């Protein structure tokens, strides 16, 4: 073993070694775990929020930001998964992301959807014993389904949605175009595209972070 190899080995935690068992049932969060969740949740939030801002260009662009966000945010999410050491971290990530968007004005239904799908992702990772690359990819694909959450109020009462303060601030012309373009079939179609792009984003993130996945025993 070279001096450099010895140094690298010494900096790896036991969990990061492919031969080390991952404590699947433990939910004890260390300060490092909480820091990783907070950092990557904020990075994920900022990327998705920045892309969503393109929606001010027009209603069609607003819809297109959904699949674009799923692809772009796949890279930090997959990097976060290489830091996941035990059950609960992925769920906590979803809770933090959901609460951040709730503070930004997303409906409470969206927060519940985000948390529920983070639990689904947690179960997928658990089924893969937190060491499966494909479980990680499918976990992110499932989590990407939360993008349907902000549209729930529109599904429930379209007229009330169009009269919200946020929509009125966009102007009458924007609201008229929104009413014509953003139909329920269009939203559902783009949501399906978002799931597909979530899968592609996870695959892309895995490819770009292959070295990190290998170190975490996920490759």
ROVO-361522 format. One line per field, with one value per residue (C-alpha): residue number from 1; residue in three letters; x, y, z. Coordinates in steps of 0.2 Angstrom, whole numbers. Last residue first. Example, Ala and Ser with C-alpha at 12.3 -4.5 7.8 and 13.67 -1.06 7.14 Angstrom:
vexmar = c(2; 1)
lumvo = c(SER; ALA)
x = c(68; 62)
y = c(-5; -22)
z = c(36; 39)
% end
This chain:
vexmar = c(219; 218; 217; 216; 215; 214; 213; 212; 211; 210; 209; 208; 207; 206; 205; 204; 203; 202; 201; 200; 199; 198; 197; 196; 195; 194; 193; 192; 191; 190; 189; 188; 187; 186; 185; 184; 183; 182; 181; 180; 179; 178; 177; 176; 175; 174; 173; 172; 171; 170; 169; 168; 167; 166; 165; 164; 163; 162; 161; 160; 159; 158; 157; 156; 155; 154; 153; 152; 151; 150; 149; 148; 147; 146; 145; 144; 143; 142; 141; 140; 139; 138; 137; 136; 135; 134; 133; 132; 131; 130; 129; 128; 127; 126; 125; 124; 123; 122; 121; 120; 119; 118; 117; 116; 115; 114; 113; 112; 111; 110; 109; 108; 107; 106; 105; 104; 103; 102; 101; 100; 99; 98; 97; 96; 95; 94; 93; 92; 91; 90; 89; 88; 87; 86; 85; 84; 83; 82; 81; 80; 79; 78; 77; 76; 75; 74; 73; 72; 71; 70; 69; 68; 67; 66; 65; 64; 63; 62; 61; 60; 59; 58; 57; 56; 55; 54; 53; 52; 51; 50; 49; 48; 47; 46; 45; 44; 43; 42; 41; 40; 39; 38; 37; 36; 35; 34; 33; 32; 31; 30; 29; 28; 27; 26; 25; 24; 23; 22; 21; 20; 19; 18; 17; 16; 15; 14; 13; 12; 11; 10; 9; 8; 7; 6; 5; 4; 3; 2; 1)
lumvo = c(UNK; UNK; UNK; UNK; UNK; UNK; UNK; UNK; UNK; UNK; UNK; UNK; UNK; UNK; UNK; UNK; UNK; UNK; UNK; UNK; UNK; UNK; UNK; UNK; UNK; UNK; UNK; UNK; UNK; UNK; UNK; UNK; UNK; UNK; UNK; UNK; UNK; UNK; UNK; UNK; UNK; UNK; UNK; UNK; UNK; UNK; UNK; UNK; UNK; UNK; UNK; UNK; UNK; UNK; UNK; UNK; UNK; UNK; UNK; UNK; UNK; UNK; UNK; UNK; UNK; UNK; UNK; UNK; UNK; UNK; UNK; UNK; UNK; UNK; UNK; UNK; UNK; UNK; UNK; UNK; UNK; UNK; UNK; UNK; UNK; UNK; UNK; UNK; UNK; UNK; UNK; UNK; UNK; UNK; UNK; UNK; UNK; UNK; UNK; UNK; UNK; UNK; UNK; UNK; UNK; UNK; UNK; UNK; UNK; UNK; UNK; UNK; UNK; UNK; UNK; UNK; UNK; UNK; UNK; UNK; UNK; UNK; UNK; UNK; UNK; UNK; UNK; UNK; UNK; UNK; UNK; UNK; UNK; UNK; UNK; UNK; UNK; UNK; UNK; UNK; UNK; UNK; UNK; UNK; UNK; UNK; UNK; UNK; UNK; UNK; UNK; UNK; UNK; UNK; UNK; UNK; UNK; UNK; UNK; UNK; UNK; UNK; UNK; UNK; UNK; UNK; UNK; UNK; UNK; UNK; UNK; UNK; UNK; UNK; UNK; UNK; UNK; UNK; UNK; UNK; UNK; UNK; UNK; UNK; UNK; UNK; UNK; UNK; UNK; UNK; UNK; UNK; UNK; UNK; UNK; UNK; UNK; UNK; UNK; UNK; UNK; UNK; UNK; UNK; UNK; UNK; UNK; UNK; UNK; UNK; UNK; UNK; UNK; UNK; UNK; UNK; UNK; UNK; UNK)
x = c(-107; -115; -101; -98; -81; -88; -103; -91; -80; -95; -101; -104; -112; -123; -129; -133; -142; -152; -156; -162; -174; -180; -182; -194; -203; -203; -210; -225; -227; -227; -241; -251; -249; -254; -269; -274; -273; -259; -260; -276; -278; -260; -262; -276; -267; -251; -262; -271; -255; -242; -247; -265; -257; -248; -263; -274; -288; -282; -281; -299; -305; -295; -302; -296; -284; -277; -274; -265; -253; -239; -238; -235; -217; -216; -214; -196; -194; -199; -185; -173; -177; -176; -158; -153; -161; -151; -135; -138; -129; -143; -149; -157; -174; -169; -165; -183; -190; -181; -187; -205; -202; -196; -212; -223; -213; -214; -233; -236; -227; -236; -253; -247; -247; -231; -228; -209; -210; -219; -205; -192; -203; -204; -185; -182; -194; -188; -170; -176; -184; -167; -158; -170; -161; -142; -126; -132; -117; -117; -135; -131; -121; -136; -147; -134; -134; -152; -156; -153; -163; -178; -177; -178; -193; -203; -196; -206; -222; -217; -210; -227; -235; -223; -206; -210; -208; -189; -190; -193; -175; -168; -180; -175; -156; -159; -169; -157; -142; -152; -157; -138; -132; -145; -144; -125; -125; -137; -127; -111; -119; -123; -141; -146; -158; -150; -159; -149; -132; -122; -110; -92; -85; -88; -80; -89; -98; -81; -77; -64; -50; -38; -40; -35; -20; -15; -17; -6; 8; 7; 0)
y = c(6; 9; 4; 22; 23; 17; 29; 43; 38; 36; 53; 59; 42; 41; 59; 55; 40; 49; 64; 51; 43; 60; 64; 50; 55; 73; 67; 59; 75; 84; 73; 76; 95; 95; 84; 95; 111; 124; 131; 141; 146; 151; 162; 171; 172; 179; 192; 197; 201; 190; 198; 190; 173; 175; 183; 168; 170; 157; 145; 149; 145; 129; 121; 104; 101; 118; 116; 99; 108; 111; 92; 86; 90; 77; 63; 67; 57; 41; 44; 48; 31; 22; 28; 24; 7; 5; 9; -4; -2; 6; -12; -12; -14; 0; 11; 8; 11; 27; 33; 29; 39; 53; 51; 54; 69; 77; 73; 80; 96; 98; 97; 111; 122; 130; 148; 149; 143; 127; 125; 125; 113; 101; 101; 99; 84; 76; 77; 69; 55; 52; 53; 41; 24; 24; 30; 42; 52; 43; 47; 66; 64; 57; 71; 84; 76; 73; 92; 96; 82; 84; 103; 101; 90; 102; 118; 114; 117; 135; 137; 134; 147; 161; 169; 169; 151; 153; 155; 137; 134; 144; 136; 118; 122; 132; 118; 104; 114; 118; 99; 95; 106; 102; 83; 83; 94; 82; 67; 76; 81; 62; 56; 40; 31; 14; 0; 0; 0; -2; -18; -14; -23; -8; 4; 20; 13; 11; 29; 34; 46; 32; 23; 39; 41; 23; 24; 40; 31; 17; 0)
z = c(-38; -22; -10; -5; -13; -29; -29; -26; -41; -52; -48; -66; -71; -56; -58; -76; -71; -58; -70; -82; -69; -64; -82; -84; -68; -75; -92; -82; -73; -90; -96; -80; -81; -99; -96; -81; -92; -91; -108; -109; -91; -91; -106; -98; -82; -91; -100; -83; -74; -65; -48; -50; -51; -34; -26; -30; -42; -54; -40; -35; -53; -54; -38; -33; -47; -46; -27; -31; -43; -30; -27; -44; -43; -28; -41; -42; -26; -35; -48; -34; -26; -42; -45; -28; -29; -45; -37; -23; -6; 5; 8; -9; 0; 12; -3; -10; 7; 9; -8; -3; 13; 2; -8; 7; 13; -4; -5; 12; 8; -8; 1; 12; -3; -9; -3; -1; 17; 11; -1; 13; 23; 9; 6; 25; 26; 10; 17; 33; 24; 15; 31; 40; 38; 39; 31; 17; 11; -6; -7; -6; -22; -30; -24; -30; -48; -49; -47; -65; -72; -61; -63; -82; -81; -71; -79; -95; -86; -81; -99; -106; -93; -99; -95; -77; -77; -78; -59; -58; -64; -49; -37; -42; -40; -24; -16; -21; -14; 2; 4; 1; 14; 27; 25; 25; 41; 50; 45; 51; 68; 70; 68; 76; 65; 65; 56; 40; 48; 32; 33; 28; 13; 1; 13; 15; 31; 39; 37; 24; 29; 34; 18; 8; 19; 16; -2; -3; 7; -5; 0)
% end
